[in-house]
């Protein structure tokens, strides 16, 4: 789990074309303002202020990138996308950032997985479902997708089980995990999953000794020679 703790700030950008090209797996965190996205990132990385949690939700309007990797070698990148859906932001800002997010999710090269943060007491909202529709084609092509139900400590076990069941039906092929920064519920599970996304197990090469032997030559083959 120490891999997640290596997270360090890489860069920030207000526009998609300002982001640097990335040649390692990139995992994006998205979600409504107040869904607990910054808290989730900070808990996973064990860094209290890595992801900026604004006192005025929805005001953070940059894409922030964090690099991951031991010994200073970057082997994956986390992308923290601005929260969406907060009423205090002007309509023009909402539209602009929704378009930036859509463009990022649809066209960002190297995007390996998406983590959607959701408050289980609210469930998937219309904006969350709209995001699911945007990424569905890429998920069907193999993009990893995870819904993290934050603030799980606010629910009883029975309520958690019910929300998990409902959300899995709407996850569009993605995985669903309960998560509580306060109780540390789901932290190891989510961290392990992100590690697997960034370090896929490749099929082992076939050793020479394991290669199939050529078929024995038949009499017909001898005559043809």
Order of alpha helices (4+ residues) and beta strands (2+ residues): beta-beta-alpha-beta-beta-alpha-beta-alpha-beta-alpha-beta-alpha-alpha
